[in-house]
Amino acid sequence: MTFALHIEKTCTGCNNCVVACPVNALELVVDEPATAKKTYKVQGGKSITVDEDVCEACGVCLQACPRDCIQLTGQG
């Protein structure tokens, strides 16, 4: 089964998901993000990048998000 992580534009860039990720698959970027990673623009001119090769779809980031801005979808 393949999973996809999606971060909503309502994200404030609080960094909770980045800190909570046990495999360091997420990164909060203030400048221009690396193009090799999936990038989501969030509020305040920030971006969250997701390294899909590292992400294990464990859901820890979802639990850490105080605004429910992260979705994890499965495709089989």
mmCIF file of the N, C-alpha and C atoms, coordinates in Angstrom:
data_MODEL
# 
_entry.id   MODEL 
# 
loop_
_atom_site.group_PDB 
_atom_site.id 
_atom_site.type_symbol 
_atom_site.label_atom_id 
_atom_site.label_alt_id 
_atom_site.label_comp_id 
_atom_site.label_asym_id 
_atom_site.label_entity_id 
_atom_site.label_seq_id 
_atom_site.pdbx_PDB_ins_code 
_atom_site.Cartn_x 
_atom_site.Cartn_y 
_atom_site.Cartn_z 
_atom_site.occupancy 
_atom_site.B_iso_or_equiv 
_atom_site.pdbx_formal_charge 
_atom_site.auth_seq_id 
_atom_site.auth_comp_id 
_atom_site.auth_asym_id 
_atom_site.auth_atom_id 
_atom_site.pdbx_PDB_model_num 
ATOM 1   N N  . MET A 1 1  ? 0.845  -1.182 0.000  1.00 0.00 ? 1  MET A N  1 
ATOM 2   C CA . MET A 1 1  ? 0.000  0.000  0.000  1.00 0.00 ? 1  MET A CA 1 
ATOM 3   C C  . MET A 1 1  ? 0.886  1.238  0.000  1.00 0.00 ? 1  MET A C  1 
ATOM 4   N N  . THR A 1 2  ? 0.522  2.232  -0.783 1.00 0.00 ? 2  THR A N  1 
ATOM 5   C CA . THR A 1 2  ? 1.255  3.486  -0.874 1.00 0.00 ? 2  THR A CA 1 
ATOM 6   C C  . THR A 1 2  ? 0.499  4.557  -0.100 1.00 0.00 ? 2  THR A C  1 
ATOM 7   N N  . PHE A 1 3  ? 1.249  5.387  0.624  1.00 0.00 ? 3  PHE A N  1 
ATOM 8   C CA . PHE A 1 3  ? 0.639  6.457  1.405  1.00 0.00 ? 3  PHE A CA 1 
ATOM 9   C C  . PHE A 1 3  ? 1.084  7.812  0.884  1.00 0.00 ? 3  PHE A C  1 
ATOM 10  N N  . ALA A 1 4  ? 0.242  8.819  1.067  1.00 0.00 ? 4  ALA A N  1 
ATOM 11  C CA . ALA A 1 4  ? 0.586  10.182 0.689  1.00 0.00 ? 4  ALA A CA 1 
ATOM 12  C C  . ALA A 1 4  ? 0.278  11.109 1.850  1.00 0.00 ? 4  ALA A C  1 
ATOM 13  N N  . LEU A 1 5  ? 1.232  11.963 2.173  1.00 0.00 ? 5  LEU A N  1 
ATOM 14  C CA . LEU A 1 5  ? 1.076  12.952 3.230  1.00 0.00 ? 5  LEU A CA 1 
ATOM 15  C C  . LEU A 1 5  ? 0.726  14.279 2.569  1.00 0.00 ? 5  LEU A C  1 
ATOM 16  N N  . HIS A 1 6  ? -0.282 14.966 3.081  1.00 0.00 ? 6  HIS A N  1 
ATOM 17  C CA . HIS A 1 6  ? -0.704 16.246 2.524  1.00 0.00 ? 6  HIS A CA 1 
ATOM 18  C C  . HIS A 1 6  ? -0.822 17.257 3.659  1.00 0.00 ? 6  HIS A C  1 
ATOM 19  N N  . ILE A 1 7  ? -0.275 18.455 3.450  1.00 0.00 ? 7  ILE A N  1 
ATOM 20  C CA . ILE A 1 7  ? -0.341 19.515 4.448  1.00 0.00 ? 7  ILE A CA 1 
ATOM 21  C C  . ILE A 1 7  ? -1.180 20.656 3.879  1.00 0.00 ? 7  ILE A C  1 
ATOM 22  N N  . GLU A 1 8  ? -2.214 21.045 4.616  1.00 0.00 ? 8  GLU A N  1 
ATOM 23  C CA . GLU A 1 8  ? -3.152 22.083 4.179  1.00 0.00 ? 8  GLU A CA 1 
ATOM 24  C C  . GLU A 1 8  ? -2.513 23.467 4.222  1.00 0.00 ? 8  GLU A C  1 
ATOM 25  N N  . LYS A 1 9  ? -3.036 24.401 3.408  1.00 0.00 ? 9  LYS A N  1 
ATOM 26  C CA . LYS A 1 9  ? -2.537 25.769 3.383  1.00 0.00 ? 9  LYS A CA 1 
ATOM 27  C C  . LYS A 1 9  ? -2.848 26.520 4.674  1.00 0.00 ? 9  LYS A C  1 
ATOM 28  N N  . THR A 1 10 ? -3.740 25.978 5.503  1.00 0.00 ? 10 THR A N  1 
ATOM 29  C CA . THR A 1 10 ? -4.078 26.609 6.775  1.00 0.00 ? 10 THR A CA 1 
ATOM 30  C C  . THR A 1 10 ? -2.982 26.389 7.825  1.00 0.00 ? 10 THR A C  1 
ATOM 31  N N  . CYS A 1 11 ? -1.973 25.613 7.495  1.00 0.00 ? 11 CYS A N  1 
ATOM 32  C CA . CYS A 1 11 ? -0.835 25.369 8.389  1.00 0.00 ? 11 CYS A CA 1 
ATOM 33  C C  . CYS A 1 11 ? -0.160 26.700 8.707  1.00 0.00 ? 11 CYS A C  1 
ATOM 34  N N  . THR A 1 12 ? 0.153  26.915 9.980  1.00 0.00 ? 12 THR A N  1 
ATOM 35  C CA . THR A 1 12 ? 0.803  28.157 10.410 1.00 0.00 ? 12 THR A CA 1 
ATOM 36  C C  . THR A 1 12 ? 2.315  28.021 10.485 1.00 0.00 ? 12 THR A C  1 
ATOM 37  N N  . GLY A 1 13 ? 2.844  26.839 10.245 1.00 0.00 ? 13 GLY A N  1 
ATOM 38  C CA . GLY A 1 13 ? 4.287  26.633 10.347 1.00 0.00 ? 13 GLY A CA 1 
ATOM 39  C C  . GLY A 1 13 ? 4.771  26.600 11.781 1.00 0.00 ? 13 GLY A C  1 
ATOM 40  N N  . CYS A 1 14 ? 3.965  26.051 12.676 1.00 0.00 ? 14 CYS A N  1 
ATOM 41  C CA . CYS A 1 14 ? 4.322  26.028 14.105 1.00 0.00 ? 14 CYS A CA 1 
ATOM 42  C C  . CYS A 1 14 ? 5.502  25.109 14.403 1.00 0.00 ? 14 CYS A C  1 
ATOM 43  N N  . ASN A 1 15 ? 5.814  24.191 13.479 1.00 0.00 ? 15 ASN A N  1 
ATOM 44  C CA . ASN A 1 15 ? 6.973  23.296 13.576 1.00 0.00 ? 15 ASN A CA 1 
ATOM 45  C C  . ASN A 1 15 ? 6.742  22.072 14.464 1.00 0.00 ? 15 ASN A C  1 
ATOM 46  N N  . ASN A 1 16 ? 5.546  21.908 15.017 1.00 0.00 ? 16 ASN A N  1 
ATOM 47  C CA . ASN A 1 16 ? 5.269  20.747 15.879 1.00 0.00 ? 16 ASN A CA 1 
ATOM 48  C C  . ASN A 1 16 ? 5.462  19.427 15.149 1.00 0.00 ? 16 ASN A C  1 
ATOM 49  N N  . CYS A 1 17 ? 5.003  19.350 13.909 1.00 0.00 ? 17 CYS A N  1 
ATOM 50  C CA . CYS A 1 17 ? 5.113  18.107 13.147 1.00 0.00 ? 17 CYS A CA 1 
ATOM 51  C C  . CYS A 1 17 ? 6.571  17.767 12.853 1.00 0.00 ? 17 CYS A C  1 
ATOM 52  N N  . VAL A 1 18 ? 7.355  18.798 12.558 1.00 0.00 ? 18 VAL A N  1 
ATOM 53  C CA . VAL A 1 18 ? 8.771  18.597 12.249 1.00 0.00 ? 18 VAL A CA 1 
ATOM 54  C C  . VAL A 1 18 ? 9.504  18.031 13.460 1.00 0.00 ? 18 VAL A C  1 
ATOM 55  N N  . VAL A 1 19 ? 9.242  18.615 14.616 1.00 0.00 ? 19 VAL A N  1 
ATOM 56  C CA . VAL A 1 19 ? 9.887  18.160 15.856 1.00 0.00 ? 19 VAL A CA 1 
ATOM 57  C C  . VAL A 1 19 ? 9.432  16.755 16.220 1.00 0.00 ? 19 VAL A C  1 
ATOM 58  N N  . ALA A 1 20 ? 8.168  16.443 15.982 1.00 0.00 ? 20 ALA A N  1 
ATOM 59  C CA . ALA A 1 20 ? 7.618  15.144 16.380 1.00 0.00 ? 20 ALA A CA 1 
ATOM 60  C C  . ALA A 1 20 ? 8.027  13.996 15.471 1.00 0.00 ? 20 ALA A C  1 
ATOM 61  N N  . CYS A 1 21 ? 8.365  14.267 14.226 1.00 0.00 ? 21 CYS A N  1 
ATOM 62  C CA . CYS A 1 21 ? 8.671  13.201 13.260 1.00 0.00 ? 21 CYS A CA 1 
ATOM 63  C C  . CYS A 1 21 ? 9.869  12.363 13.722 1.00 0.00 ? 21 CYS A C  1 
ATOM 64  N N  . PRO A 1 22 ? 9.656  11.072 13.951 1.00 0.00 ? 22 PRO A N  1 
ATOM 65  C CA . PRO A 1 22 ? 10.735 10.221 14.465 1.00 0.00 ? 22 PRO A CA 1 
ATOM 66  C C  . PRO A 1 22 ? 11.816 9.877  13.437 1.00 0.00 ? 22 PRO A C  1 
ATOM 67  N N  . VAL A 1 23 ? 11.538 10.124 12.156 1.00 0.00 ? 23 VAL A N  1 
ATOM 68  C CA . VAL A 1 23 ? 12.527 9.787  11.114 1.00 0.00 ? 23 VAL A CA 1 
ATOM 69  C C  . VAL A 1 23 ? 13.037 11.028 10.367 1.00 0.00 ? 23 VAL A C  1 
ATOM 70  N N  . ASN A 1 24 ? 12.696 12.218 10.872 1.00 0.00 ? 24 ASN A N  1 
ATOM 71  C CA . ASN A 1 24 ? 13.150 13.483 10.288 1.00 0.00 ? 24 ASN A CA 1 
ATOM 72  C C  . ASN A 1 24 ? 12.785 13.624 8.808  1.00 0.00 ? 24 ASN A C  1 
ATOM 73  N N  . ALA A 1 25 ? 11.562 13.260 8.469  1.00 0.00 ? 25 ALA A N  1 
ATOM 74  C CA . ALA A 1 25 ? 11.106 13.347 7.088  1.00 0.00 ? 25 ALA A CA 1 
ATOM 75  C C  . ALA A 1 25 ? 10.537 14.720 6.740  1.00 0.00 ? 25 ALA A C  1 
ATOM 76  N N  . LEU A 1 26 ? 10.275 15.542 7.761  1.00 0.00 ? 26 LEU A N  1 
ATOM 77  C CA . LEU A 1 26 ? 9.684  16.859 7.545  1.00 0.00 ? 26 LEU A CA 1 
ATOM 78  C C  . LEU A 1 26 ? 10.689 17.950 7.880  1.00 0.00 ? 26 LEU A C  1 
ATOM 79  N N  . GLU A 1 27 ? 10.568 19.074 7.155  1.00 0.00 ? 27 GLU A N  1 
ATOM 80  C CA . GLU A 1 27 ? 11.446 20.207 7.420  1.00 0.00 ? 27 GLU A CA 1 
ATOM 81  C C  . GLU A 1 27 ? 10.673 21.499 7.191  1.00 0.00 ? 27 GLU A C  1 
ATOM 82  N N  . LEU A 1 28 ? 10.807 22.446 8.121  1.00 0.00 ? 28 LEU A N  1 
ATOM 83  C CA . LEU A 1 28 ? 10.220 23.765 7.966  1.00 0.00 ? 28 LEU A CA 1 
ATOM 84  C C  . LEU A 1 28 ? 11.248 24.643 7.271  1.00 0.00 ? 28 LEU A C  1 
ATOM 85  N N  . VAL A 1 29 ? 10.848 25.253 6.149  1.00 0.00 ? 29 VAL A N  1 
ATOM 86  C CA . VAL A 1 29 ? 11.772 26.030 5.336  1.00 0.00 ? 29 VAL A CA 1 
ATOM 87  C C  . VAL A 1 29 ? 11.265 27.462 5.241  1.00 0.00 ? 29 VAL A C  1 
ATOM 88  N N  . VAL A 1 30 ? 12.136 28.419 5.544  1.00 0.00 ? 30 VAL A N  1 
ATOM 89  C CA . VAL A 1 30 ? 11.765 29.823 5.440  1.00 0.00 ? 30 VAL A CA 1 
ATOM 90  C C  . VAL A 1 30 ? 12.204 30.376 4.086  1.00 0.00 ? 30 VAL A C  1 
ATOM 91  N N  . ASP A 1 31 ? 13.344 29.930 3.592  1.00 0.00 ? 31 ASP A N  1 
ATOM 92  C CA . ASP A 1 31 ? 13.834 30.349 2.278  1.00 0.00 ? 31 ASP A CA 1 
ATOM 93  C C  . ASP A 1 31 ? 13.306 29.404 1.207  1.00 0.00 ? 31 ASP A C  1 
ATOM 94  N N  . GLU A 1 32 ? 13.890 29.425 0.065  1.00 0.00 ? 32 GLU A N  1 
ATOM 95  C CA . GLU A 1 32 ? 13.477 28.555 -1.048 1.00 0.00 ? 32 GLU A CA 1 
ATOM 96  C C  . GLU A 1 32 ? 13.758 27.092 -0.701 1.00 0.00 ? 32 GLU A C  1 
ATOM 97  N N  . PRO A 1 33 ? 12.748 26.218 -0.757 1.00 0.00 ? 33 PRO A N  1 
ATOM 98  C CA . PRO A 1 33 ? 12.939 24.811 -0.415 1.00 0.00 ? 33 PRO A CA 1 
ATOM 99  C C  . PRO A 1 33 ? 13.699 24.043 -1.493 1.00 0.00 ? 33 PRO A C  1 
ATOM 100 N N  . ALA A 1 34 ? 14.282 22.928 -1.076 1.00 0.00 ? 34 ALA A N  1 
ATOM 101 C CA . ALA A 1 34 ? 14.957 22.032 -2.018 1.00 0.00 ? 34 ALA A CA 1 
ATOM 102 C C  . ALA A 1 34 ? 13.923 21.470 -2.985 1.00 0.00 ? 34 ALA A C  1 
ATOM 103 N N  . THR A 1 35 ? 14.259 21.387 -4.244 1.00 0.00 ? 35 THR A N  1 
ATOM 104 C CA . THR A 1 35 ? 13.292 20.944 -5.245 1.00 0.00 ? 35 THR A CA 1 
ATOM 105 C C  . THR A 1 35 ? 13.091 19.434 -5.258 1.00 0.00 ? 35 THR A C  1 
ATOM 106 N N  . ALA A 1 36 ? 13.988 18.698 -4.622 1.00 0.00 ? 36 ALA A N  1 
ATOM 107 C CA . ALA A 1 36 ? 13.906 17.241 -4.649 1.00 0.00 ? 36 ALA A CA 1 
ATOM 108 C C  . ALA A 1 36 ? 12.816 16.699 -3.721 1.00 0.00 ? 36 ALA A C  1 
ATOM 109 N N  . LYS A 1 37 ? 12.306 17.534 -2.836 1.00 0.00 ? 37 LYS A N  1 
ATOM 110 C CA . LYS A 1 37 ? 11.310 17.077 -1.874 1.00 0.00 ? 37 LYS A CA 1 
ATOM 111 C C  . LYS A 1 37 ? 9.944  17.666 -2.209 1.00 0.00 ? 37 LYS A C  1 
ATOM 112 N N  . LYS A 1 38 ? 8.906  16.968 -1.781 1.00 0.00 ? 38 LYS A N  1 
ATOM 113 C CA . LYS A 1 38 ? 7.539  17.459 -1.949 1.00 0.00 ? 38 LYS A CA 1 
ATOM 114 C C  . LYS A 1 38 ? 7.378  18.683 -1.044 1.00 0.00 ? 38 LYS A C  1 
ATOM 115 N N  . THR A 1 39 ? 6.894  19.776 -1.583 1.00 0.00 ? 39 THR A N  1 
ATOM 116 C CA . THR A 1 39 ? 6.835  21.034 -0.843 1.00 0.00 ? 39 THR A CA 1 
ATOM 117 C C  . THR A 1 39 ? 5.410  21.555 -0.752 1.00 0.00 ? 39 THR A C  1 
ATOM 118 N N  . TYR A 1 40 ? 5.035  22.004 0.444  1.00 0.00 ? 40 TYR A N  1 
ATOM 119 C CA . TYR A 1 40 ? 3.726  22.604 0.686  1.00 0.00 ? 40 TYR A CA 1 
ATOM 120 C C  . TYR A 1 40 ? 3.927  24.015 1.209  1.00 0.00 ? 40 TYR A C  1 
ATOM 121 N N  . LYS A 1 41 ? 3.372  25.001 0.510  1.00 0.00 ? 41 LYS A N  1 
ATOM 122 C CA . LYS A 1 41 ? 3.415  26.389 0.970  1.00 0.00 ? 41 LYS A CA 1 
ATOM 123 C C  . LYS A 1 41 ? 2.435  26.544 2.123  1.00 0.00 ? 41 LYS A C  1 
ATOM 124 N N  . VAL A 1 42 ? 2.893  27.187 3.193  1.00 0.00 ? 42 VAL A N  1 
ATOM 125 C CA . VAL A 1 42 ? 2.049  27.416 4.359  1.00 0.00 ? 42 VAL A CA 1 
ATOM 126 C C  . VAL A 1 42 ? 2.054  28.910 4.672  1.00 0.00 ? 42 VAL A C  1 
ATOM 127 N N  . GLN A 1 43 ? 1.390  29.307 5.736  1.00 0.00 ? 43 GLN A N  1 
ATOM 128 C CA . GLN A 1 43 ? 1.258  30.716 6.079  1.00 0.00 ? 43 GLN A CA 1 
ATOM 129 C C  . GLN A 1 43 ? 2.603  31.337 6.464  1.00 0.00 ? 43 GLN A C  1 
ATOM 130 N N  . GLY A 1 44 ? 2.694  32.643 6.363  1.00 0.00 ? 44 GLY A N  1 
ATOM 131 C CA . GLY A 1 44 ? 3.890  33.362 6.788  1.00 0.00 ? 44 GLY A CA 1 
ATOM 132 C C  . GLY A 1 44 ? 5.064  33.226 5.842  1.00 0.00 ? 44 GLY A C  1 
ATOM 133 N N  . GLY A 1 45 ? 4.821  32.861 4.586  1.00 0.00 ? 45 GLY A N  1 
ATOM 134 C CA . GLY A 1 45 ? 5.896  32.730 3.616  1.00 0.00 ? 45 GLY A CA 1 
ATOM 135 C C  . GLY A 1 45 ? 6.789  31.528 3.840  1.00 0.00 ? 45 GLY A C  1 
ATOM 136 N N  . LYS A 1 46 ? 6.332  30.587 4.628  1.00 0.00 ? 46 LYS A N  1 
ATOM 137 C CA . LYS A 1 46 ? 7.099  29.379 4.941  1.00 0.00 ? 46 LYS A CA 1 
ATOM 138 C C  . LYS A 1 46 ? 6.635  28.216 4.073  1.00 0.00 ? 46 LYS A C  1 
ATOM 139 N N  . SER A 1 47 ? 7.414  27.152 4.113  1.00 0.00 ? 47 SER A N  1 
ATOM 140 C CA . SER A 1 47 ? 7.053  25.907 3.438  1.00 0.00 ? 47 SER A CA 1 
ATOM 141 C C  . SER A 1 47 ? 7.404  24.739 4.348  1.00 0.00 ? 47 SER A C  1 
ATOM 142 N N  . ILE A 1 48 ? 6.679  23.650 4.168  1.00 0.00 ? 48 ILE A N  1 
ATOM 143 C CA . ILE A 1 48 ? 7.023  22.386 4.818  1.00 0.00 ? 48 ILE A CA 1 
ATOM 144 C C  . ILE A 1 48 ? 7.420  21.438 3.694  1.00 0.00 ? 48 ILE A C  1 
ATOM 145 N N  . THR A 1 49 ? 8.580  20.823 3.827  1.00 0.00 ? 49 THR A N  1 
ATOM 146 C CA . THR A 1 49 ? 8.992  19.829 2.839  1.00 0.00 ? 49 THR A CA 1 
ATOM 147 C C  . THR A 1 49 ? 8.865  18.437 3.446  1.00 0.00 ? 49 THR A C  1 
ATOM 148 N N  . VAL A 1 50 ? 8.520  17.484 2.595  1.00 0.00 ? 50 VAL A N  1 
ATOM 149 C CA . VAL A 1 50 ? 8.357  16.099 3.009  1.00 0.00 ? 50 VAL A CA 1 
ATOM 150 C C  . VAL A 1 50 ? 9.288  15.235 2.159  1.00 0.00 ? 50 VAL A C  1 
ATOM 151 N N  . ASP A 1 51 ? 10.160 14.509 2.815  1.00 0.00 ? 51 ASP A N  1 
ATOM 152 C CA . ASP A 1 51 ? 11.023 13.560 2.111  1.00 0.00 ? 51 ASP A CA 1 
ATOM 153 C C  . ASP A 1 51 ? 10.272 12.233 2.066  1.00 0.00 ? 51 ASP A C  1 
ATOM 154 N N  . GLU A 1 52 ? 9.627  11.981 0.942  1.00 0.00 ? 52 GLU A N  1 
ATOM 155 C CA . GLU A 1 52 ? 8.776  10.790 0.821  1.00 0.00 ? 52 GLU A CA 1 
ATOM 156 C C  . GLU A 1 52 ? 9.569  9.494  0.850  1.00 0.00 ? 52 GLU A C  1 
ATOM 157 N N  . ASP A 1 53 ? 10.859 9.557  0.571  1.00 0.00 ? 53 ASP A N  1 
ATOM 158 C CA . ASP A 1 53 ? 11.691 8.357  0.649  1.00 0.00 ? 53 ASP A CA 1 
ATOM 159 C C  . ASP A 1 53 ? 11.974 7.972  2.096  1.00 0.00 ? 53 ASP A C  1 
ATOM 160 N N  . VAL A 1 54 ? 11.835 8.919  3.008  1.00 0.00 ? 54 VAL A N  1 
ATOM 161 C CA . VAL A 1 54 ? 12.126 8.686  4.422  1.00 0.00 ? 54 VAL A CA 1 
ATOM 162 C C  . VAL A 1 54 ? 10.841 8.478  5.231  1.00 0.00 ? 54 VAL A C  1 
ATOM 163 N N  . CYS A 1 55 ? 9.763  9.174  4.843  1.00 0.00 ? 55 CYS A N  1 
ATOM 164 C CA . CYS A 1 55 ? 8.493  9.115  5.576  1.00 0.00 ? 55 CYS A CA 1 
ATOM 165 C C  . CYS A 1 55 ? 7.981  7.673  5.658  1.00 0.00 ? 55 CYS A C  1 
ATOM 166 N N  . GLU A 1 56 ? 7.608  7.257  6.859  1.00 0.00 ? 56 GLU A N  1 
ATOM 167 C CA . GLU A 1 56 ? 7.092  5.907  7.095  1.00 0.00 ? 56 GLU A CA 1 
ATOM 168 C C  . GLU A 1 56 ? 5.585  5.890  7.284  1.00 0.00 ? 56 GLU A C  1 
ATOM 169 N N  . ALA A 1 57 ? 4.929  7.034  7.099  1.00 0.00 ? 57 ALA A N  1 
ATOM 170 C CA . ALA A 1 57 ? 3.475  7.151  7.240  1.00 0.00 ? 57 ALA A CA 1 
ATOM 171 C C  . ALA A 1 57 ? 3.003  6.657  8.603  1.00 0.00 ? 57 ALA A C  1 
ATOM 172 N N  . CYS A 1 58 ? 3.759  6.974  9.642  1.00 0.00 ? 58 CYS A N  1 
ATOM 173 C CA . CYS A 1 58 ? 3.424  6.504  10.992 1.00 0.00 ? 58 CYS A CA 1 
ATOM 174 C C  . CYS A 1 58 ? 2.308  7.300  11.654 1.00 0.00 ? 58 CYS A C  1 
ATOM 175 N N  . GLY A 1 59 ? 2.060  8.537  11.186 1.00 0.00 ? 59 GLY A N  1 
ATOM 176 C CA . GLY A 1 59 ? 0.977  9.351  11.717 1.00 0.00 ? 59 GLY A CA 1 
ATOM 177 C C  . GLY A 1 59 ? 1.330  10.194 12.924 1.00 0.00 ? 59 GLY A C  1 
ATOM 178 N N  . VAL A 1 60 ? 2.573  10.176 13.369 1.00 0.00 ? 60 VAL A N  1 
ATOM 179 C CA . VAL A 1 60 ? 2.978  10.970 14.534 1.00 0.00 ? 60 VAL A CA 1 
ATOM 180 C C  . VAL A 1 60 ? 2.785  12.465 14.256 1.00 0.00 ? 60 VAL A C  1 
ATOM 181 N N  . CYS A 1 61 ? 3.071  12.891 13.038 1.00 0.00 ? 61 CYS A N  1 
ATOM 182 C CA . CYS A 1 61 ? 2.918  14.307 12.689 1.00 0.00 ? 61 CYS A CA 1 
ATOM 183 C C  . CYS A 1 61 ? 1.457  14.746 12.775 1.00 0.00 ? 61 CYS A C  1 
ATOM 184 N N  . LEU A 1 62 ? 0.533  13.869 12.412 1.00 0.00 ? 62 LEU A N  1 
ATOM 185 C CA . LEU A 1 62 ? -0.884 14.181 12.501 1.00 0.00 ? 62 LEU A CA 1 
ATOM 186 C C  . LEU A 1 62 ? -1.286 14.453 13.939 1.00 0.00 ? 62 LEU A C  1 
ATOM 187 N N  . GLN A 1 63 ? -0.796 13.636 14.840 1.00 0.00 ? 63 GLN A N  1 
ATOM 188 C CA . GLN A 1 63 ? -1.108 13.780 16.262 1.00 0.00 ? 63 GLN A CA 1 
ATOM 189 C C  . GLN A 1 63 ? -0.488 15.049 16.843 1.00 0.00 ? 63 GLN A C  1 
ATOM 190 N N  . ALA A 1 64 ? 0.654  15.472 16.306 1.00 0.00 ? 64 ALA A N  1 
ATOM 191 C CA . ALA A 1 64 ? 1.356  16.646 16.824 1.00 0.00 ? 64 ALA A CA 1 
ATOM 192 C C  . ALA A 1 64 ? 0.758  17.958 16.330 1.00 0.00 ? 64 ALA A C  1 
ATOM 193 N N  . CYS A 1 65 ? 0.000  17.924 15.251 1.00 0.00 ? 65 CYS A N  1 
ATOM 194 C CA . CYS A 1 65 ? -0.548 19.140 14.653 1.00 0.00 ? 65 CYS A CA 1 
ATOM 195 C C  . CYS A 1 65 ? -1.748 19.656 15.458 1.00 0.00 ? 65 CYS A C  1 
ATOM 196 N N  . PRO A 1 66 ? -1.638 20.871 16.023 1.00 0.00 ? 66 PRO A N  1 
ATOM 197 C CA . PRO A 1 66 ? -2.748 21.399 16.830 1.00 0.00 ? 66 PRO A CA 1 
ATOM 198 C C  . PRO A 1 66 ? -3.919 21.909 15.996 1.00 0.00 ? 66 PRO A C  1 
ATOM 199 N N  . ARG A 1 67 ? -3.752 22.036 14.674 1.00 0.00 ? 67 ARG A N  1 
ATOM 200 C CA . ARG A 1 67 ? -4.792 22.589 13.808 1.00 0.00 ? 67 ARG A CA 1 
ATOM 201 C C  . ARG A 1 67 ? -5.361 21.569 12.826 1.00 0.00 ? 67 ARG A C  1 
ATOM 202 N N  . ASP A 1 68 ? -4.959 20.310 12.947 1.00 0.00 ? 68 ASP A N  1 
ATOM 203 C CA . ASP A 1 68 ? -5.435 19.254 12.035 1.00 0.00 ? 68 ASP A CA 1 
ATOM 204 C C  . ASP A 1 68 ? -5.190 19.616 10.572 1.00 0.00 ? 68 ASP A C  1 
ATOM 205 N N  . CYS A 1 69 ? -3.992 20.086 10.265 1.00 0.00 ? 69 CYS A N  1 
ATOM 206 C CA . CYS A 1 69 ? -3.642 20.525 8.916  1.00 0.00 ? 69 CYS A CA 1 
ATOM 207 C C  . CYS A 1 69 ? -3.005 19.417 8.066  1.00 0.00 ? 69 CYS A C  1 
ATOM 208 N N  . ILE A 1 70 ? -2.762 18.263 8.670  1.00 0.00 ? 70 ILE A N  1 
ATOM 209 C CA . ILE A 1 70 ? -2.060 17.202 7.954  1.00 0.00 ? 70 ILE A CA 1 
ATOM 210 C C  . ILE A 1 70 ? -3.008 16.041 7.701  1.00 0.00 ? 70 ILE A C  1 
ATOM 211 N N  . GLN A 1 71 ? -2.964 15.535 6.481  1.00 0.00 ? 71 GLN A N  1 
ATOM 212 C CA . GLN A 1 71 ? -3.773 14.379 6.120  1.00 0.00 ? 71 GLN A CA 1 
ATOM 213 C C  . GLN A 1 71 ? -2.859 13.276 5.608  1.00 0.00 ? 71 GLN A C  1 
ATOM 214 N N  . LEU A 1 72 ? -3.192 12.070 5.930  1.00 0.00 ? 72 LEU A N  1 
ATOM 215 C CA . LEU A 1 72 ? -2.468 10.903 5.446  1.00 0.00 ? 72 LEU A CA 1 
ATOM 216 C C  . LEU A 1 72 ? -3.469 10.048 4.683  1.00 0.00 ? 72 LEU A C  1 
ATOM 217 N N  . THR A 1 73 ? -3.212 9.861  3.397  1.00 0.00 ? 73 THR A N  1 
ATOM 218 C CA . THR A 1 73 ? -4.125 9.081  2.583  1.00 0.00 ? 73 THR A CA 1 
ATOM 219 C C  . THR A 1 73 ? -3.426 7.817  2.104  1.00 0.00 ? 73 THR A C  1 
ATOM 220 N N  . GLY A 1 74 ? -4.166 6.762  1.992  1.00 0.00 ? 74 GLY A N  1 
ATOM 221 C CA . GLY A 1 74 ? -3.607 5.496  1.506  1.00 0.00 ? 74 GLY A CA 1 
ATOM 222 C C  . GLY A 1 74 ? -4.163 5.130  0.161  1.00 0.00 ? 74 GLY A C  1 
ATOM 223 N N  . GLN A 1 75 ? -3.285 4.579  -0.644 1.00 0.00 ? 75 GLN A N  1 
ATOM 224 C CA . GLN A 1 75 ? -3.680 4.110  -1.953 1.00 0.00 ? 75 GLN A CA 1 
ATOM 225 C C  . GLN A 1 75 ? -3.198 2.691  -2.120 1.00 0.00 ? 75 GLN A C  1 
ATOM 226 N N  . GLY A 1 76 ? -4.020 1.806  -2.591 1.00 0.00 ? 76 GLY A N  1 
ATOM 227 C CA . GLY A 1 76 ? -3.582 0.426  -2.675 1.00 0.00 ? 76 GLY A CA 1 
ATOM 228 C C  . GLY A 1 76 ? -3.605 -0.199 -3.997 1.00 0.00 ? 76 GLY A C  1 
# 
